[in-house]
């Protein structure tokens, strides 16, 4: 029996189907809709999404809207919705912040791949539209000398925006989430985003792009923006609103406990895989 994570090479899973081997496929996000891919890559992903739907014995969708999308390809009872899980973070080492010249509560953070579909330019411009007496820490592997979009984002940033590069040390990333005032999430495409789930697990107050993917994950108490002007207005209103901040943080933890603990997610996978495990 196989659990395949992602459909990007699903055409090759035909071999398992021909050998009558059970294969449950987690279909991940709608990769062919991402702006970063060219026509050839988008076509490949589109074909493999179709192939995964047909070849897999059963499918896992990580978000209700992904399940709805897949149900246009196969019958709904062939799909089980199980989101990603995340670790709960109840404390972190504040001393790790000093390397970046920031302190607890004095900064907000973006943690994502620096791509146009993740709203980096809109969020950085919105923050930089006026003095904030606050820092914005933008994690990511920026190469402005080679990437025009990266250069555009960095050129739009005020001197209150910090670009520390990509950070992979878990304790540092956890400290940046845990001690941030706001966690900004600009993803416009995809299902349940693991980074957003991790932000909920750290009790972050979330400001996210307004789409049905993010609204289901972060819940009704997060703040949402449609565009750059919307995002700027949220900064104007929320940076000084401590009561709203505390409500948003508490709501994030509640939403995490409601749907995204590893105990819940792994239990659902165990039940599904046990059901599909060959009986002979």
C-alpha positions in Angstrom: 0.0 0.0 0.0 1.2 3.5 -0.8 0.5 7.0 0.5 1.6 9.4 -2.2 2.1 13.1 -1.3 1.3 15.3 -4.2 0.2 14.6 -7.8 3.0 16.3 -9.8 4.2 12.9 -11.2 0.9 11.0 -10.9 1.2 9.6 -14.4 3.9 7.3 -13.1 1.6 6.0 -10.5 -0.1 4.1 -13.3 2.4 1.3 -12.6 1.1 0.8 -9.1 -2.5 0.7 -10.4 -1.5 -1.9 -13.1 0.1 -4.0 -10.4 -3.1 -3.8 -8.3 -1.3 -2.0 -5.5 -3.4 0.3 -3.3 -2.4 4.0 -3.6 -4.0 6.8 -1.6 -2.9 10.2 -3.1 -2.8 13.5 -1.2 -3.6 15.8 -4.0 -2.1 18.9 -2.4 -3.0 22.3 -3.9 -4.0 23.4 -7.4 -0.5 23.7 -8.7 -1.4 24.5 -12.3 -3.1 27.7 -11.3 0.1 29.2 -9.8 1.4 32.3 -11.6 5.0 31.3 -11.3 4.7 28.4 -13.8 4.9 28.7 -17.6 2.6 27.1 -20.1 4.5 23.8 -20.3 4.7 23.3 -16.5 1.0 24.3 -16.1 0.0 21.8 -18.7 2.1 19.1 -17.1 0.5 19.8 -13.7 -3.0 19.9 -15.2 -2.5 16.5 -16.8 -1.1 15.0 -13.7 -4.0 16.3 -11.6 -6.4 14.5 -13.9 -4.2 11.4 -13.9 -4.0 11.4 -10.1 -7.8 11.6 -9.8 -8.3 8.6 -12.1 -5.3 6.5 -11.0 -5.5 6.8 -7.2 -7.7 4.4 -5.3 -8.7 7.2 -3.0 -7.8 10.9 -2.7 -7.0 13.2 0.2 -7.9 16.9 -0.1 -6.2 19.2 2.4 -9.1 21.8 2.3 -12.8 21.7 1.7 -12.5 23.9 -1.4 -9.8 21.5 -2.8 -12.3 18.6 -2.2 -15.0 20.6 -4.1 -12.5 21.2 -6.9 -11.5 17.5 -7.1 -15.2 16.5 -7.0 -15.5 18.0 -10.5 -13.1 15.3 -11.7 -14.3 12.3 -9.7 -17.2 11.3 -7.5 -17.2 13.0 -4.1 -17.1 9.7 -2.1 -13.6 9.0 -3.5 -12.2 12.0 -1.6 -11.5 12.5 2.1 -10.8 16.0 3.5 -7.9 16.0 6.0 -6.0 19.2 6.5 -2.3 19.7 7.4 -1.4 19.8 11.1 1.1 21.9 13.0 3.0 22.1 16.3 1.7 24.1 19.1 4.2 26.8 20.3 3.6 28.0 23.9 7.0 29.6 24.4 10.1 30.7 22.5 13.5 32.1 23.1 13.2 35.9 22.9 17.0 36.3 22.9 17.0 35.0 19.3 15.3 38.2 18.2 18.3 40.4 19.1 20.3 39.3 16.0 17.7 41.1 13.9 17.4 44.3 16.0 13.8 43.6 17.0 12.0 42.9 20.3 8.8 41.1 21.3 5.7 42.8 20.0 7.6 45.4 18.1 7.4 43.7 14.7 5.2 41.8 12.4 6.3 39.0 10.1 5.9 37.5 6.7 7.1 33.9 6.2 6.6 32.6 2.6 8.2 32.1 -0.8 8.7 35.6 -2.3 6.4 35.1 -5.3 3.8 37.5 -6.8 0.9 35.2 -5.9 1.8 35.5 -2.3 1.0 39.3 -2.2 4.5 40.3 -1.1 4.5 43.6 -3.1 1.0 44.6 -1.8 1.8 43.9 1.8 5.2 45.6 1.7 3.8 48.7 0.0 0.9 48.8 2.4 3.2 48.7 5.4 5.6 51.2 3.8 3.0 53.8 2.9 3.7 55.7 6.1 5.9 55.7 9.2 4.7 52.9 11.5 7.1 53.0 14.5 7.1 49.3 14.0 9.1 46.8 12.0 8.1 44.4 9.3 10.3 41.3 9.0 10.1 39.7 5.6 11.6 36.2 5.5 12.5 34.6 2.2 15.3 34.0 -0.3 15.4 37.3 -2.1 17.8 37.6 -5.1 17.2 41.1 -6.4 20.2 41.0 -8.7 18.6 38.1 -10.7 14.8 38.4 -10.0 12.9 41.5 -11.1 10.0 40.8 -8.7 12.3 40.5 -5.7 14.0 43.8 -6.7 10.5 45.5 -7.0 9.5 44.3 -3.5 12.8 45.5 -1.9 12.7 48.8 -3.7 9.1 49.4 -2.4 10.2 48.8 1.2 10.7 51.6 3.8 13.6 51.6 6.2 11.2 49.9 8.7 11.2 46.7 6.7 13.9 44.1 7.4 14.9 41.4 4.9 16.9 38.8 6.9 16.9 36.2 4.1 15.7 32.7 4.3 15.8 31.3 7.9 15.6 27.5 8.4 16.4 27.2 12.1 13.2 26.1 13.8 13.8 27.9 17.1 14.4 31.2 15.3 11.3 30.8 13.1 9.2 29.9 16.1 10.4 32.9 18.0 9.6 35.2 15.1 6.1 33.9 14.9 5.5 33.7 18.7 6.7 37.2 19.5 5.3 39.0 16.4 2.5 41.4 16.7 0.9 40.2 13.5 1.5 37.3 11.1 0.9 38.4 7.5 -0.3 35.7 5.0 -0.7 36.8 1.4 -1.2 33.5 -0.3 -4.0 33.7 -3.0 -3.8 30.1 -4.4 -3.8 26.7 -2.6 -5.5 24.8 0.1 -4.5 24.5 3.7 -1.2 26.3 3.9 1.2 24.7 6.5 2.8 28.1 7.4 -0.6 29.5 8.2 -1.4 26.5 10.4 1.9 26.9 12.2 1.0 30.6 12.8 -2.3 29.5 14.4 -0.4 27.0 16.6 1.9 29.8 17.8 -1.1 32.0 18.7 -0.4 34.6 16.1 -2.8 37.4 15.2 -3.3 36.8 11.5 -3.8 39.3 8.7 -4.4 37.4 5.5 -5.4 37.8 1.9 -9.2 37.5 1.6 -10.0 34.3 -0.2 -11.9 31.1 0.7 -8.8 29.1 1.3 -7.4 31.5 4.0 -10.8 32.2 5.6 -11.5 28.5 6.3 -8.1 28.0 7.9 -7.7 31.2 9.9 -11.4 31.6 10.8 -13.7 34.7 11.2 -11.6 36.5 13.8 -8.6 37.0 11.6 -8.3 40.3 9.6 -8.5 40.1 5.8 -7.5 42.3 2.9 -8.5 42.4 -0.7 -5.7 44.6 -2.0 -2.9 47.0 -1.0 -5.2 49.8 0.1 -7.2 47.3 2.3 -4.0 46.0 3.8 -2.8 49.6 4.6 -6.1 50.3 6.4 -5.7 47.2 8.5 -2.2 48.4 9.6 -3.6 51.8 10.4 -6.4 50.4 12.5 -4.8 47.4 14.2 -1.2 48.3 15.0 -2.5 50.4 17.9 -5.5 48.3 18.9 -4.3 46.0 21.8 -7.8 44.7 22.5 -8.3 43.5 18.9 -4.8 42.0 19.0 -5.6 39.9 22.1 -9.0 38.7 20.6 -7.2 37.7 17.3 -4.5 35.8 19.2 -7.0 33.9 21.3 -9.1 33.1 18.2 -6.1 31.7 16.4 -5.3 29.3 19.2 -9.0 28.2 19.4 -9.1 27.6 15.7 -5.8 25.6 15.9 -7.2 23.4 18.7 -10.5 22.9 16.8 -9.0 21.5 13.6 -5.2 21.4 13.2 -3.5 19.5 16.0 -1.4 16.5 15.0 -3.5 14.3 17.2 -6.6 15.0 15.1 -4.8 14.9 11.7 -2.9 11.7 12.3 -6.0 10.0 13.8 -7.9 10.8 10.6 -5.0 9.5 8.4 -4.8 6.3 10.6 -8.6 5.7 10.1 -8.4 6.3 6.4 -5.3 4.1 5.7 -6.6 1.3 7.9 -9.8 1.3 5.9 -7.9 1.1 2.6 -5.1 -1.4 3.8 -5.4 -4.6 1.8 -7.2 -7.3 3.8 -5.3 -10.2 2.1 
